Amino acid sequence: MMKLKYLFLLFTVVLFCGCSEDDAEPVFTLQNAEVVANAEGGEYTVTVTSTSDWTVSEGAAWVATEISTTKDKLVLKVNENLEKTDRSLTLTLTNAENLSQTVSVKQGTYAYSANHHYKLPVVFHVLYWNANNTQHYVKEGHLQKVLNLVNQYYDNSGVDMNFEFVMATEDPDGNKLEEPGVSREKWQYTTMDCTSFMGSGDKKYKDILWDTNRYVNVVLYNFSDELVMGIAQFPWLPEPFELGGISQAPKGANLSENPYPQCVSLNNKYIYDIPEGADKYSMSNVIVTLSHELGHFLGLYHAFNQLNNGNTNTNLDTDYCTDTPPYNKALYDVKLTNYLTYNPEITSKSSDAYKVYVMRVNSKTNVEFRSANIMDYAISDANAFTKEQAARVRYILNHALFMPGPKDHTGADFTETRGSASDFRFTPQFME
């Protein structure tokens, strides 16, 4: 009897040992494995249950992944989608027991609305030959500072255009940029003629640019004419949309036929010219220059009388905005040039010379006014836009071709109905 009792106990122990945790079935399950993010992006959590440690595959630059310390959560940080199209990716999770699960991430884009707040991704193409030449190569972090100050100019311009420039965070292939908004590209031409660059139609120039529907491209190089600080292409509108002074692409036009670089060019000679202090002044201030050229890129003309096809009537108002007072720039230039020929450069806003040459005379009313418009030249406060200028910019943001952000293209036809040999040809339209 005693022997049977011992056998029974032994059998019970064997059964207990046979059901150890080491022999349990491995578990690897996910909850919330299909993430649908809106255009604004945000943080999303996937709950993970696993009997062993696990890892997650690399995704795209627009989704950052983070594994919780308790290994029971995968946190996804989805960037805002500034593209015109939806995007998606699949992440693979694998545990130590070689079990795998997938997480699907889909993100929509912004629908067009007239009051949409545009964020325009900017990429600076830094063309250089010698990386040790900081004038051409540009110090890391400097271009972020430049763009921040440009945004301040637009924000404090007296009108709300409801948009901002942002540094691009990824390249066209979805790779994260080590330095946001900057592409450093070795280039054999250390000096180039900016009008040739903008208007020659040479493929090697256009190939520098990233997709113009996704980025505002700013190209930095050394201008052969050192007195020119910047130059920009004007935007294009698709038929049926039209705006004074802006070229129109007719229905059925093959948009890929535009051979010209739709961009802004900046002379890198002046890239560090940022006056420090409220009273300091420089006619070659890179912040004012870039703000001005981006104004052209967004459809704004010079605030002064612009010669048009040889028309010398300096009383014409040529910028399509009636709230910017016109003035005879040719006459003003003669006056300013005479002064600068015999006097030092104007570097102080409190100087007598600045107080004189910041003033203009309205060529229609003969009334003196102070120059404050960012689209003016020479001695100017250069810190303001007008309501009509803001309305032009908004129209371009809402409807233009080759421009980032959601668009209203109602009634436009982008099918290449005219074939590869379209009877429509792009003509470059750029301005300093």
Secondary structure, DSSP 8 states (H G I E B T S, - for coil): -HHHHHHHHHHHHHHHHTT-GGGS---EEEES-EEEE-TT-EEEEEEEEESS-EEE----TTEEEEE-TTSSEEEEEE----SSS-EEEEEEEEETTS-EEEEEEEE------TT--EEEEEEEEEEES-TT-HHHH--TTHHHHHHHHHHHHHHTSSS---EEEEE--B-TTS-B-SSTTEEEEE-S-SEE-HHHHHHS--HHHHTTS--TTT-EEEEEEEESSTT--EEEE--EEETT---TT-EEE-TT--GGG--S--SEEEEGGGTT----STTB--TT-HHHHHHHHHHHHTT---SS---BTTB--TT---SS-TTS--B-HHHHHHHHHHHHHHS----BTTSHHHHHHTEEEBTTT--EEE--BTT--SS----B--HHHHHHHHHHHHH-BS-SS----TT---S-TT-SS-S------EE-
